[in-house]
Amino acid sequence: MHKRVVNKALNFALVIFGSVWFMPISFFVGTRVGLELVCVQAGCSHTMDHGDPPHSSFTVLIDRGQGEHPDAVLLSDIQDFFAKHPEATLLMPNRAGATANLAWEYHAESQSPGRQFVRVEHLDSSRMTFAYSASTQTLQPLKSEVVNVGHMMVGMPLGLLLAELVRVAIMRVRRRAEALGSGGKPKAR
């Protein structure tokens, strides 16, 4: 009796997972897995705690202290910016805000007097998130995550492929279970 209930529940689950109606869920999960596989290969996200260099697009926000929105500056260009604007600071005056063109948003938390943890996020088709610890004119990059539309375009076909593989595998298991249930003889259709 117990074995029969388990087999029926298993068959029901296989029918659901193998059905065309479940395909959108399989596709979504497959696309997410495909995106993660692409990101593992492309190095979308990593922390700098092991001495890894920051992403080439690593952007920081700098406040020029004139009551304006902060400026977005690449980490590689920060020394040149401070040479032109010596009064500028990496410390953000507000807990949250955005650049003048609204391309970058930030969230800042004070760690200690004169030190902040800043999280910067790009608001475009690419998802770029950078985190760093900053004082007046020095910073320590902590984490970067860069995912662009191209990664998603590669992840989607992988998602479709994974969804189809799941459907085909489940249909084969179901057919095999049905064949074993009928005494090893194929069912007449």
OpenMM code with the backbone's topology and positions (N, CA, C; nanometers):
from openmm import Vec3, app, unit

residues = "MET HIS LYS ARG VAL VAL ASN LYS ALA LEU ASN PHE ALA LEU VAL ILE PHE GLY SER VAL TRP PHE MET PRO ILE SER PHE PHE VAL GLY THR ARG VAL GLY LEU GLU LEU VAL CYS VAL GLN ALA GLY CYS SER HIS THR MET ASP HIS GLY ASP PRO PRO HIS SER SER PHE THR VAL LEU ILE ASP ARG GLY GLN GLY GLU HIS PRO ASP ALA VAL LEU LEU SER ASP ILE GLN ASP PHE PHE ALA LYS HIS PRO GLU ALA THR LEU LEU MET PRO ASN ARG ALA GLY ALA THR ALA ASN LEU ALA TRP GLU TYR HIS ALA GLU SER GLN SER PRO GLY ARG GLN PHE VAL ARG VAL GLU HIS LEU ASP SER SER ARG MET THR PHE ALA TYR SER ALA SER THR GLN THR LEU GLN PRO LEU LYS SER GLU VAL VAL ASN VAL GLY HIS MET MET VAL GLY MET PRO LEU GLY LEU LEU LEU ALA GLU LEU VAL ARG VAL ALA ILE MET ARG VAL ARG ARG ARG ALA GLU ALA LEU GLY SER GLY GLY LYS PRO LYS ALA ARG".split()
positions = [
    Vec3(0.0827, -0.1202, 0.0000),
    Vec3(0.0000, 0.0000, 0.0000),
    Vec3(0.0870, 0.1264, 0.0000),
    Vec3(0.1863, 0.1288, 0.0907),
    Vec3(0.2749, 0.2463, 0.1010),
    Vec3(0.3563, 0.2642, -0.0275),
    Vec3(0.4048, 0.1528, -0.0816),
    Vec3(0.4837, 0.1581, -0.2047),
    Vec3(0.3993, 0.2085, -0.3213),
    Vec3(0.2747, 0.1680, -0.3245),
    Vec3(0.1841, 0.2087, -0.4310),
    Vec3(0.1588, 0.3597, -0.4259),
    Vec3(0.1398, 0.4140, -0.3048),
    Vec3(0.1175, 0.5579, -0.2884),
    Vec3(0.2412, 0.6368, -0.3320),
    Vec3(0.3598, 0.5867, -0.2936),
    Vec3(0.4843, 0.6528, -0.3323),
    Vec3(0.5003, 0.6502, -0.4839),
    Vec3(0.4712, 0.5369, -0.5465),
    Vec3(0.4827, 0.5262, -0.6920),
    Vec3(0.3853, 0.6198, -0.7628),
    Vec3(0.2617, 0.6278, -0.7109),
    Vec3(0.1646, 0.7189, -0.7728),
    Vec3(0.2074, 0.8642, -0.7558),
    Vec3(0.2595, 0.8993, -0.6391),
    Vec3(0.3068, 1.0361, -0.6160),
    Vec3(0.4251, 1.0677, -0.7068),
    Vec3(0.5152, 0.9706, -0.7208),
    Vec3(0.6303, 0.9883, -0.8089),
    Vec3(0.5854, 1.0041, -0.9536),
    Vec3(0.4914, 0.9212, -0.9979),
    Vec3(0.4388, 0.9335, -1.1347),
    Vec3(0.3723, 1.0689, -1.1555),
    Vec3(0.2966, 1.1133, -1.0572),
    Vec3(0.2307, 1.2437, -1.0670),
    Vec3(0.3339, 1.3553, -1.0793),
    Vec3(0.4395, 1.3484, -0.9973),
    Vec3(0.5459, 1.4496, -1.0035),
    Vec3(0.6149, 1.4460, -1.1396),
    Vec3(0.6406, 1.3272, -1.1913),
    Vec3(0.7054, 1.3161, -1.3225),
    Vec3(0.6172, 1.3720, -1.4331),
    Vec3(0.4871, 1.3480, -1.4238),
    Vec3(0.3944, 1.4013, -1.5247),
    Vec3(0.3982, 1.5539, -1.5221),
    Vec3(0.3978, 1.6111, -1.4022),
    Vec3(0.4008, 1.7570, -1.3910),
    Vec3(0.5322, 1.8124, -1.4444),
    Vec3(0.6449, 1.7586, -1.3984),
    Vec3(0.7751, 1.8101, -1.4407),
    Vec3(0.8012, 1.7880, -1.5887),
    Vec3(0.7462, 1.6824, -1.6453),
    Vec3(0.7685, 1.6525, -1.7864),
    Vec3(0.6684, 1.7173, -1.8798),
    Vec3(0.5674, 1.7819, -1.8243),
    Vec3(0.4635, 1.8395, -1.9094),
    Vec3(0.5099, 1.9693, -1.9749),
    Vec3(0.4434, 2.0032, -2.0818),
    Vec3(0.4714, 2.1267, -2.1530),
    Vec3(0.4314, 2.2461, -2.0656),
    Vec3(0.3336, 2.2293, -1.9794),
    Vec3(0.2875, 2.3378, -1.8927),
    Vec3(0.3932, 2.3781, -1.7915),
    Vec3(0.4812, 2.2866, -1.7571),
    Vec3(0.5888, 2.3148, -1.6615),
    Vec3(0.7100, 2.3762, -1.7318),
    Vec3(0.7074, 2.3780, -1.8647),
    Vec3(0.8201, 2.4260, -1.9442),
    Vec3(0.8629, 2.5695, -1.9100),
    Vec3(0.7706, 2.6657, -1.8883),
    Vec3(0.8173, 2.8007, -1.8532),
    Vec3(0.8992, 2.8043, -1.7244),
    Vec3(0.8605, 2.7245, -1.6276),
    Vec3(0.9363, 2.7196, -1.5026),
    Vec3(1.0728, 2.6568, -1.5276),
    Vec3(1.0756, 2.5495, -1.6038),
    Vec3(1.2029, 2.4859, -1.6381),
    Vec3(1.2922, 2.5824, -1.7161),
    Vec3(1.2308, 2.6580, -1.8062),
    Vec3(1.3068, 2.7542, -1.8862),
    Vec3(1.3650, 2.8641, -1.7969),
    Vec3(1.2838, 2.9166, -1.7041),
    Vec3(1.3310, 3.0214, -1.6141),
    Vec3(1.4454, 2.9694, -1.5273),
    Vec3(1.4270, 2.8527, -1.4682),
    Vec3(1.5326, 2.7948, -1.3837),
    Vec3(1.6561, 2.7648, -1.4683),
    Vec3(1.6356, 2.7106, -1.5875),
    Vec3(1.7473, 2.6809, -1.6770),
    Vec3(1.8221, 2.8053, -1.7194),
    Vec3(1.7484, 2.9138, -1.7459),
    Vec3(1.8125, 3.0394, -1.7835),
    Vec3(1.8958, 3.0929, -1.6677),
    Vec3(1.8426, 3.0818, -1.5467),
    Vec3(1.9174, 3.1286, -1.4288),
    Vec3(2.0441, 3.0445, -1.4106),
    Vec3(2.0310, 2.9124, -1.4271),
    Vec3(2.1485, 2.8250, -1.4171),
    Vec3(2.2461, 2.8560, -1.5301),
    Vec3(2.1944, 2.8772, -1.6517),
    Vec3(2.2805, 2.9127, -1.7648),
    Vec3(2.3536, 3.0433, -1.7414),
    Vec3(2.2839, 3.1416, -1.6848),
    Vec3(2.3463, 3.2698, -1.6533),
    Vec3(2.4563, 3.2526, -1.5492),
    Vec3(2.4309, 3.1689, -1.4492),
    Vec3(2.5333, 3.1427, -1.3479),
    Vec3(2.6552, 3.0733, -1.4090),
    Vec3(2.6314, 2.9800, -1.5023),
    Vec3(2.7431, 2.9119, -1.5696),
    Vec3(2.8249, 3.0114, -1.6517),
    Vec3(2.7562, 3.1012, -1.7228),
    Vec3(2.8256, 3.2036, -1.8011),
    Vec3(2.9053, 3.2942, -1.7071),
    Vec3(2.8440, 3.3287, -1.5945),
    Vec3(2.9117, 3.4185, -1.4998),
    Vec3(3.0321, 3.3520, -1.4335),
    Vec3(3.0263, 3.2225, -1.4127),
    Vec3(3.1435, 3.1524, -1.3593),
    Vec3(3.2577, 3.1634, -1.4594),
    Vec3(3.2263, 3.1452, -1.5866),
    Vec3(3.3274, 3.1536, -1.6915),
    Vec3(3.3782, 3.2961, -1.7093),
    Vec3(3.2850, 3.3944, -1.7067),
    Vec3(3.3217, 3.5339, -1.7337),
    Vec3(3.3707, 3.6086, -1.6097),
    Vec3(3.3542, 3.5493, -1.4924),
    Vec3(3.3966, 3.6160, -1.3694),
    Vec3(3.3104, 3.7367, -1.3365),
    Vec3(3.1785, 3.7201, -1.3424),
    Vec3(3.0862, 3.8313, -1.3175),
    Vec3(3.0995, 3.8877, -1.1767),
    Vec3(3.1128, 3.8025, -1.0799),
    Vec3(3.1119, 3.8490, -0.9418),
    Vec3(3.2305, 3.7902, -0.8664),
    Vec3(3.3009, 3.8757, -0.7961),
    Vec3(3.4070, 3.8267, -0.7090),
    Vec3(3.4399, 3.9294, -0.6021),
    Vec3(3.4935, 3.8790, -0.4937),
    Vec3(3.5348, 3.9675, -0.3855),
    Vec3(3.6853, 3.9870, -0.3944),
    Vec3(3.7309, 4.0967, -0.3404),
    Vec3(3.8728, 4.1291, -0.3488),
    Vec3(3.9486, 4.0896, -0.2222),
    Vec3(3.8919, 4.0017, -0.1413),
    Vec3(3.9587, 3.9658, -0.0162),
    Vec3(4.0781, 3.8728, -0.0367),
    Vec3(4.0921, 3.8150, -0.1516),
    Vec3(4.2060, 3.7263, -0.1790),
    Vec3(4.3113, 3.7956, -0.2637),
    Vec3(4.3070, 3.9268, -0.2687),
    Vec3(4.4046, 4.0015, -0.3471),
    Vec3(4.3716, 4.0093, -0.4947),
    Vec3(4.2479, 3.9717, -0.5315),
    Vec3(4.2067, 3.9804, -0.6715),
    Vec3(4.2012, 4.1266, -0.7147),
    Vec3(4.2376, 4.1556, -0.8384),
    Vec3(4.2255, 4.2941, -0.8850),
    Vec3(4.0780, 4.3281, -0.9094),
    Vec3(4.0392, 4.4535, -0.8898),
    Vec3(3.9005, 4.4925, -0.9171),
    Vec3(3.8701, 4.4844, -1.0661),
    Vec3(3.7428, 4.4758, -1.0986),
    Vec3(3.6973, 4.4732, -1.2367),
    Vec3(3.7404, 4.6029, -1.3058),
    Vec3(3.7686, 4.5971, -1.4344),
    Vec3(3.8143, 4.7161, -1.5075),
    Vec3(3.7076, 4.8261, -1.5105),
    Vec3(3.5824, 4.7912, -1.4909),
    Vec3(3.4738, 4.8897, -1.4876),
    Vec3(3.4434, 4.9395, -1.3470),
    Vec3(3.5252, 4.9008, -1.2486),
    Vec3(3.5000, 4.9378, -1.1093),
    Vec3(3.4894, 5.0898, -1.0993),
    Vec3(3.3731, 5.1363, -1.0569),
    Vec3(3.3441, 5.2791, -1.0505),
    Vec3(3.3181, 5.3206, -0.9065),
    Vec3(3.3719, 5.4359, -0.8696),
    Vec3(3.3495, 5.4925, -0.7368),
    Vec3(3.2815, 5.6282, -0.7533),
    Vec3(3.2170, 5.6727, -0.6481),
    Vec3(3.1527, 5.8034, -0.6517),
    Vec3(3.2325, 5.9008, -0.5671),
    Vec3(3.2480, 6.0206, -0.6192),
    Vec3(3.3270, 6.1235, -0.5511),
    Vec3(3.2414, 6.2491, -0.5359),
    Vec3(3.2381, 6.3011, -0.4145),
    Vec3(3.1641, 6.4235, -0.3846),
    Vec3(3.2607, 6.5411, -0.3900),
    Vec3(3.2288, 6.6390, -0.4743),
    Vec3(3.3159, 6.7571, -0.4868),
    Vec3(3.2851, 6.8629, -0.3801),
    Vec3(3.1847, 6.8370, -0.2961),
    Vec3(3.1546, 6.9255, -0.1850),
    Vec3(3.0899, 7.0562, -0.2239),
    Vec3(3.0288, 7.0630, -0.3384),
    Vec3(2.9657, 7.1874, -0.3831),
    Vec3(2.8137, 7.1756, -0.3793),
    Vec3(2.7630, 7.0798, -0.3045),
    Vec3(2.6196, 7.0603, -0.2964),
    Vec3(2.5596, 6.9976, -0.4197),
    Vec3(2.6425, 6.9477, -0.5087),
    Vec3(2.5968, 6.8845, -0.6315),
    Vec3(2.5896, 6.7337, -0.6119),
    Vec3(2.5408, 6.6680, -0.7135),
    Vec3(2.5406, 6.5224, -0.7127),
    Vec3(2.6846, 6.4726, -0.7234),
    Vec3(2.7128, 6.3523, -0.6721),
    Vec3(2.8488, 6.2996, -0.6843),
    Vec3(2.8834, 6.2647, -0.8295),
    Vec3(3.0124, 6.2594, -0.8564),
    Vec3(3.0622, 6.2211, -0.9882),
    Vec3(3.1005, 6.0742, -0.9867),
    Vec3(3.0701, 6.0027, -1.0943),
    Vec3(3.1117, 5.8635, -1.1105),
    Vec3(3.2469, 5.8624, -1.1808),
    Vec3(3.3459, 5.7987, -1.1178),
    Vec3(3.4823, 5.7961, -1.1716),
    Vec3(3.5332, 5.6526, -1.1679),
    Vec3(3.5947, 5.6094, -1.2769),
    Vec3(3.6574, 5.4768, -1.2782),
    Vec3(3.7707, 5.4733, -1.1756),
    Vec3(3.7885, 5.3582, -1.1140),
    Vec3(3.8937, 5.3443, -1.0133),
    Vec3(4.0305, 5.3767, -1.0729),
    Vec3(4.0499, 5.3410, -1.1978),
    Vec3(4.1792, 5.3667, -1.2631),
    Vec3(4.2044, 5.5168, -1.2850),
    Vec3(4.0986, 5.5989, -1.2845),
    Vec3(4.1127, 5.7431, -1.3082),
    Vec3(4.1044, 5.8269, -1.1813),
    Vec3(4.1005, 5.7636, -1.0670),
    Vec3(4.0758, 5.8359, -0.9423),
    Vec3(4.1886, 5.9325, -0.9062),
    Vec3(4.3132, 5.8952, -0.9295),
    Vec3(4.4255, 5.9842, -0.8953),
    Vec3(4.4226, 6.1115, -0.9799),
    Vec3(4.3908, 6.0974, -1.1080),
    Vec3(4.3803, 6.2145, -1.1951),
    Vec3(4.2667, 6.3068, -1.1498),
    Vec3(4.1566, 6.2482, -1.1058),
    Vec3(4.0432, 6.3282, -1.0605),
    Vec3(4.0805, 6.4071, -0.9351),
    Vec3(4.1476, 6.3410, -0.8405),
    Vec3(4.1885, 6.4108, -0.7180),
    Vec3(4.2949, 6.5179, -0.7465),
    Vec3(4.3770, 6.4974, -0.8488),
    Vec3(4.4755, 6.6002, -0.8854),
    Vec3(4.4050, 6.7263, -0.9365),
    Vec3(4.2929, 6.7089, -1.0094),
    Vec3(4.2183, 6.8232, -1.0623),
    Vec3(4.1249, 6.8846, -0.9583),
    Vec3(4.0786, 6.8009, -0.8630),
    Vec3(3.9828, 6.8466, -0.7610),
    Vec3(4.0330, 6.8042, -0.6232),
    Vec3(4.1305, 6.8729, -0.5658),
    Vec3(4.1874, 6.8307, -0.4374),
    Vec3(4.0898, 6.8391, -0.3195),
    Vec3(3.9838, 6.9180, -0.3321),
    Vec3(3.8871, 6.9304, -0.2236),
    Vec3(3.7826, 6.8173, -0.2248),
    Vec3(3.7822, 6.7349, -0.3274),
    Vec3(3.6850, 6.6265, -0.3414),
    Vec3(3.7091, 6.5194, -0.2357),
    Vec3(3.6032, 6.4437, -0.2071),
    Vec3(3.6119, 6.3366, -0.1076),
    Vec3(3.5338, 6.2145, -0.1537),
    Vec3(3.5768, 6.0998, -0.1070),
    Vec3(3.5068, 5.9752, -0.1356),
    Vec3(3.3912, 5.9522, -0.0394),
    Vec3(3.3859, 6.0302, 0.0682),
    Vec3(3.2783, 6.0154, 0.1669),
    Vec3(3.1513, 6.0804, 0.1131),
    Vec3(3.0426, 6.0066, 0.1163),
    Vec3(2.9151, 6.0560, 0.0656),
    Vec3(2.8416, 6.1322, 0.1764),
    Vec3(2.7858, 6.2503, 0.1438),
    Vec3(2.7186, 6.3302, 0.2463),
    Vec3(2.5846, 6.2710, 0.2916),
    Vec3(2.5187, 6.1943, 0.2057),
    Vec3(2.3886, 6.1352, 0.2381),
    Vec3(2.4006, 5.9832, 0.2453),
    Vec3(2.3038, 5.9220, 0.3095),
    Vec3(2.3042, 5.7747, 0.3181),
    Vec3(2.2723, 5.7108, 0.1835),
    Vec3(2.1967, 5.7797, 0.0989),
    Vec3(2.1607, 5.7266, -0.0327),
    Vec3(2.1452, 5.8424, -0.1295),
    Vec3(2.1663, 5.8142, -0.2562),
    Vec3(2.1525, 5.9173, -0.3577),
    Vec3(2.1872, 5.8633, -0.4946),
    Vec3(2.2027, 5.9547, -0.5889),
    Vec3(2.2336, 5.9162, -0.7265),
    Vec3(2.3177, 6.0252, -0.7912),
    Vec3(2.3803, 5.9893, -0.9028),
    Vec3(2.4559, 6.0876, -0.9794),
    Vec3(2.3568, 6.1782, -1.0533),
    Vec3(2.4055, 6.2892, -1.1086),
    Vec3(2.3182, 6.3863, -1.1756),
    Vec3(2.2446, 6.3250, -1.2942),
    Vec3(2.3099, 6.2364, -1.3671),
    Vec3(2.2451, 6.1748, -1.4831),
    Vec3(2.1642, 6.0504, -1.4461),
    Vec3(2.1553, 6.0197, -1.3167),
    Vec3(2.0806, 5.9058, -1.2626),
    Vec3(2.1301, 5.7708, -1.3141),
    Vec3(2.2511, 5.7646, -1.3635),
    Vec3(2.3066, 5.6379, -1.4116),
    Vec3(2.3563, 5.5512, -1.2963),
    Vec3(2.3942, 5.6126, -1.1848),
    Vec3(2.4480, 5.5394, -1.0704),
    Vec3(2.3722, 5.5771, -0.9436),
    Vec3(2.3406, 5.4775, -0.8636),
    Vec3(2.2813, 5.4971, -0.7315),
    Vec3(2.3811, 5.4518, -0.6279),
    Vec3(2.3739, 5.5099, -0.5094),
    Vec3(2.4634, 5.4646, -0.4029),
    Vec3(2.3896, 5.4549, -0.2700),
    Vec3(2.4441, 5.3714, -0.1830),
    Vec3(2.3997, 5.3566, -0.0453),
    Vec3(2.5262, 5.3567, 0.0388),
    Vec3(2.5321, 5.4472, 0.1359),
    Vec3(2.6514, 5.4597, 0.2197),
    Vec3(2.6149, 5.4357, 0.3661),
    Vec3(2.7009, 5.3636, 0.4352),
    Vec3(2.6850, 5.3384, 0.5789),
    Vec3(2.8148, 5.3750, 0.6475),
    Vec3(2.8034, 5.4495, 0.7554),
    Vec3(2.9236, 5.4864, 0.8315),
    Vec3(2.9743, 5.3655, 0.9083),
    Vec3(3.1034, 5.3366, 0.8948),
    Vec3(3.1665, 5.2287, 0.9693),
    Vec3(3.2296, 5.2837, 1.0970),
    Vec3(3.2874, 5.3997, 1.0859),
    Vec3(3.3504, 5.4689, 1.1984),
    Vec3(3.3633, 5.6151, 1.1559),
    Vec3(3.4021, 5.7043, 1.2459),
    Vec3(3.4187, 5.8438, 1.2026),
    Vec3(3.5222, 5.8537, 1.0896),
    Vec3(3.4808, 5.9142, 0.9796),
    Vec3(3.5715, 5.9315, 0.8662),
    Vec3(3.5866, 5.8088, 0.7782),
    Vec3(3.5001, 5.7084, 0.7955),
    Vec3(3.5078, 5.5862, 0.7142),
    Vec3(3.3664, 5.5388, 0.6808),
    Vec3(3.3434, 5.5039, 0.5543),
    Vec3(3.2124, 5.4572, 0.5091),
    Vec3(3.2246, 5.3294, 0.4275),
    Vec3(3.1168, 5.2520, 0.4310),
    Vec3(3.0995, 5.1395, 0.3394),
    Vec3(3.0025, 5.1898, 0.2329),
    Vec3(3.0446, 5.1880, 0.1065),
    Vec3(2.9617, 5.2419, -0.0020),
    Vec3(2.9331, 5.1307, -0.1021),
    Vec3(2.8058, 5.1219, -0.1410),
    Vec3(2.7625, 5.0268, -0.2432),
    Vec3(2.7090, 5.1094, -0.3597),
    Vec3(2.7672, 5.0905, -0.4782),
    Vec3(2.7326, 5.1673, -0.5978),
    Vec3(2.6698, 5.0717, -0.6985),
    Vec3(2.5581, 5.1144, -0.7582),
    Vec3(2.4873, 5.0273, -0.8529),
    Vec3(2.4551, 5.1049, -0.9801),
    Vec3(2.4830, 5.0426, -1.0950),
    Vec3(2.4557, 5.1023, -1.2253),
    Vec3(2.3109, 5.0747, -1.2623),
    Vec3(2.2430, 5.1747, -1.3163),
    Vec3(2.1008, 5.1618, -1.3472),
    Vec3(2.0761, 5.1617, -1.4973),
    Vec3(2.1372, 5.0670, -1.5684),
    Vec3(2.1248, 5.0609, -1.7129),
    Vec3(2.0971, 4.9166, -1.7526),
    Vec3(2.1119, 4.8841, -1.8792),
    Vec3(2.0873, 4.7474, -1.9249),
    Vec3(2.1881, 4.6500, -1.8643),
    Vec3(2.3049, 4.6969, -1.8296),
    Vec3(2.4025, 4.6138, -1.7601),
    Vec3(2.3793, 4.6282, -1.6108),
    Vec3(2.3973, 4.5203, -1.5388),
    Vec3(2.3863, 4.5280, -1.3929),
    Vec3(2.5268, 4.5276, -1.3363),
    Vec3(2.5685, 4.6437, -1.2865),
    Vec3(2.7009, 4.6564, -1.2264),
    Vec3(2.6828, 4.7031, -1.0828),
    Vec3(2.7406, 4.6284, -0.9913),
    Vec3(2.7353, 4.6642, -0.8498),
    Vec3(2.8760, 4.6560, -0.7941),
    Vec3(2.9192, 4.7628, -0.7290),
    Vec3(3.0519, 4.7677, -0.6695),
    Vec3(3.0388, 4.8093, -0.5238),
    Vec3(3.1208, 4.7504, -0.4397),
    Vec3(3.1215, 4.7870, -0.2979),
    Vec3(3.2646, 4.8162, -0.2564),
    Vec3(3.2798, 4.9192, -0.1731),
    Vec3(3.4132, 4.9564, -0.1261),
    Vec3(3.4023, 5.0260, 0.0085),
    Vec3(3.5126, 5.0239, 0.0785),
    Vec3(3.5260, 5.0957, 0.2051),
    Vec3(3.6088, 5.2199, 0.1760),
    Vec3(3.5579, 5.3374, 0.2182),
    Vec3(3.6233, 5.4624, 0.1799),
    Vec3(3.6489, 5.5531, 0.2987),
    Vec3(3.7575, 5.6289, 0.2875),
    Vec3(3.7822, 5.7420, 0.3767),
    Vec3(3.7873, 5.8641, 0.2851),
    Vec3(3.8445, 5.9726, 0.3293),
    Vec3(3.8401, 6.0963, 0.2517),
    Vec3(3.8925, 6.0800, 0.1089),
    Vec3(4.0161, 6.0291, 0.0923),
    Vec3(4.0709, 6.0137, -0.0426),
    Vec3(4.1351, 5.8772, -0.0648),
    Vec3(4.1035, 5.7799, 0.0195),
    Vec3(4.1531, 5.6436, -0.0010),
    Vec3(4.0353, 5.5470, 0.0046),
    Vec3(4.0515, 5.4367, -0.0635),
    Vec3(3.9451, 5.3364, -0.0612),
    Vec3(4.0028, 5.1968, -0.0732),
    Vec3(3.9222, 5.1002, -0.0308),
    Vec3(3.9563, 4.9582, -0.0418),
    Vec3(3.8420, 4.8902, -0.1167),
    Vec3(3.8644, 4.8472, -0.2434),
    Vec3(3.7591, 4.7747, -0.3154),
    Vec3(3.7272, 4.6434, -0.2431),
    Vec3(3.5987, 4.6132, -0.2288),
    Vec3(3.5579, 4.4923, -0.1583),
    Vec3(3.4920, 4.3892, -0.2489),
    Vec3(3.4023, 4.4343, -0.3354),
    Vec3(3.3279, 4.3395, -0.4182),
    Vec3(3.2846, 4.4049, -0.5477),
    Vec3(3.2831, 4.3252, -0.6543),
    Vec3(3.2298, 4.3745, -0.7815),
    Vec3(3.1445, 4.2665, -0.8460),
    Vec3(3.0382, 4.3113, -0.9105),
    Vec3(2.9502, 4.2209, -0.9846),
    Vec3(2.9108, 4.2906, -1.1134),
    Vec3(2.9406, 4.2279, -1.2263),
    Vec3(2.9101, 4.2863, -1.3564),
    Vec3(2.8423, 4.1799, -1.4418),
    Vec3(2.7154, 4.2051, -1.4742),
    Vec3(2.6390, 4.1154, -1.5602),
    Vec3(2.5796, 4.2023, -1.6702),
    Vec3(2.6082, 4.1681, -1.7957),
    Vec3(2.5531, 4.2499, -1.9036),
    Vec3(2.4537, 4.1707, -1.9878),
    Vec3(2.3932, 4.2367, -2.0820),
    Vec3(2.2904, 4.1754, -2.1658),
    Vec3(2.3462, 4.0566, -2.2436),
    Vec3(2.4710, 4.0642, -2.2843),
    Vec3(2.5329, 3.9528, -2.3573),
    Vec3(2.5352, 3.8242, -2.2762),
    Vec3(2.5563, 3.8364, -2.1447),
    Vec3(2.5536, 3.7177, -2.0594),
    Vec3(2.4147, 3.6538, -2.0612),
    Vec3(2.3112, 3.7368, -2.0578),
    Vec3(2.1745, 3.6850, -2.0600),
    Vec3(2.1433, 3.6206, -2.1952),
    Vec3(2.1954, 3.6778, -2.3032),
    Vec3(2.1698, 3.6221, -2.4366),
    Vec3(2.2333, 3.4832, -2.4517),
    Vec3(2.3399, 3.4584, -2.3811),
    Vec3(2.4010, 3.3259, -2.3839),
    Vec3(2.3293, 3.2346, -2.2849),
    Vec3(2.2825, 3.2892, -2.1737),
    Vec3(2.2135, 3.2100, -2.0720),
    Vec3(2.0784, 3.1584, -2.1171),
    Vec3(2.0068, 3.2349, -2.2006),
    Vec3(1.8730, 3.1939, -2.2447),
    Vec3(1.8739, 3.0661, -2.3290),
    Vec3(1.9612, 3.0528, -2.4297),
    Vec3(1.9635, 2.9251, -2.5029),
    Vec3(2.0030, 2.8072, -2.4127),
    Vec3(2.0933, 2.8334, -2.3180),
    Vec3(2.1268, 2.7274, -2.2232),
    Vec3(2.0047, 2.6889, -2.1405),
    Vec3(1.9225, 2.7873, -2.1057),
    Vec3(1.7996, 2.7614, -2.0310),
    Vec3(1.7022, 2.6783, -2.1114),
    Vec3(1.6857, 2.7121, -2.2376),
    Vec3(1.5962, 2.6343, -2.3240),
    Vec3(1.6471, 2.4916, -2.3405),
    Vec3(1.7768, 2.4773, -2.3581),
    Vec3(1.8367, 2.3443, -2.3705),
    Vec3(1.8161, 2.2629, -2.2432),
    Vec3(1.8387, 2.3245, -2.1274),
    Vec3(1.8197, 2.2543, -2.0008),
    Vec3(1.6737, 2.2153, -1.9808),
    Vec3(1.5808, 2.3035, -2.0144),
    Vec3(1.4379, 2.2725, -2.0005),
    Vec3(1.4004, 2.1537, -2.0888),
    Vec3(1.4492, 2.1517, -2.2095),
    Vec3(1.4187, 2.0401, -2.3003),
    Vec3(1.4827, 1.9097, -2.2511),
    Vec3(1.6064, 1.9178, -2.2012),
    Vec3(1.6711, 1.7975, -2.1475),
    Vec3(1.5938, 1.7412, -2.0283),
    Vec3(1.5461, 1.8271, -1.9416),
    Vec3(1.4668, 1.7823, -1.8269),
    Vec3(1.3392, 1.7153, -1.8754),
    Vec3(1.2701, 1.7761, -1.9706),
    Vec3(1.1456, 1.7196, -2.0225),
    Vec3(1.1682, 1.5832, -2.0866),
    Vec3(1.2713, 1.5716, -2.1692),
    Vec3(1.3000, 1.4443, -2.2364),
    Vec3(1.3409, 1.3369, -2.1356),
    Vec3(1.4251, 1.3724, -2.0399),
    Vec3(1.4688, 1.2754, -1.9389),
    Vec3(1.3509, 1.2251, -1.8561),
    Vec3(1.2631, 1.3138, -1.8171),
    Vec3(1.1479, 1.2733, -1.7364),
    Vec3(1.0525, 1.1874, -1.8178),
    Vec3(1.0322, 1.2190, -1.9433),
    Vec3(0.9453, 1.1372, -2.0282),
    Vec3(1.0026, 0.9968, -2.0444),
    Vec3(1.1338, 0.9855, -2.0574),
    Vec3(1.1953, 0.8521, -2.0678),
    Vec3(1.1785, 0.7731, -1.9389),
    Vec3(1.1980, 0.8381, -1.8259),
    Vec3(1.1805, 0.7702, -1.6967),
    Vec3(1.0359, 0.7264, -1.6808),
    Vec3(0.9425, 0.8132, -1.7194),
    Vec3(0.8005, 0.7789, -1.7090),
    Vec3(0.7650, 0.6602, -1.7976),
    Vec3(0.8153, 0.6595, -1.9201),
    Vec3(0.7872, 0.5462, -2.0108),
    Vec3(0.8458, 0.4161, -1.9578),
    Vec3(0.9679, 0.4271, -1.9014),
    Vec3(1.0312, 0.3083, -1.8447),
    Vec3(0.9508, 0.2573, -1.7247),
    Vec3(0.9026, 0.3484, -1.6416),
    Vec3(0.8222, 0.3095, -1.5254),
    Vec3(0.6904, 0.2468, -1.5700),
    Vec3(0.6296, 0.2991, -1.6737),
    Vec3(0.5053, 0.2420, -1.7260),
    Vec3(0.5296, 0.1029, -1.7836),
    Vec3(0.6425, 0.0857, -1.8518),
    Vec3(0.6754, -0.0454, -1.9096),
    Vec3(0.6989, -0.1480, -1.7993),
    Vec3(0.7656, -0.1084, -1.6920),
    Vec3(0.7883, -0.1999, -1.5802),
    Vec3(0.6586, -0.2296, -1.5065),
    Vec3(0.5686, -0.1322, -1.5016),
    Vec3(0.4404, -0.1504, -1.4342),
    Vec3(0.3497, -0.2479, -1.5082),
    Vec3(0.3665, -0.2644, -1.6383),
    Vec3(0.2827, -0.3555, -1.7163),
    Vec3(0.3504, -0.4909, -1.7351),
    Vec3(0.4465, -0.5225, -1.6489),
    Vec3(0.5129, -0.6519, -1.6563),
    Vec3(0.6189, -0.6589, -1.7615),
    Vec3(0.6725, -0.5484, -1.8025),
    Vec3(0.7809, -0.5462, -1.8995),
    Vec3(0.7326, -0.5456, -2.0418),
    Vec3(0.5987, -0.5558, -2.0609),
    Vec3(0.5439, -0.5533, -2.1958),
    Vec3(0.5019, -0.4119, -2.2298),
    Vec3(0.5305, -0.3667, -2.3479),
    Vec3(0.4853, -0.2329, -2.3864),
    Vec3(0.3335, -0.2263, -2.3885),
    Vec3(0.2781, -0.1160, -2.3461),
    Vec3(0.1327, -0.0985, -2.3458),
    Vec3(0.0830, -0.0806, -2.4879),
    Vec3(-0.0343, -0.1341, -2.5117),
    Vec3(-0.0978, -0.1126, -2.6422),
    Vec3(-0.1580, 0.0262, -2.6434),
    Vec3(-0.1427, 0.0960, -2.7520),
    Vec3(-0.1959, 0.2343, -2.7594),
    Vec3(-0.3153, 0.2411, -2.8439),
] * unit.nanometer
topology = app.Topology()
chain = topology.addChain("A")
for resn in residues:
    res = topology.addResidue(resn, chain)
    for name in ("N", "CA", "C"):
        topology.addAtom(name, app.Element.getBySymbol(name[0]), res)
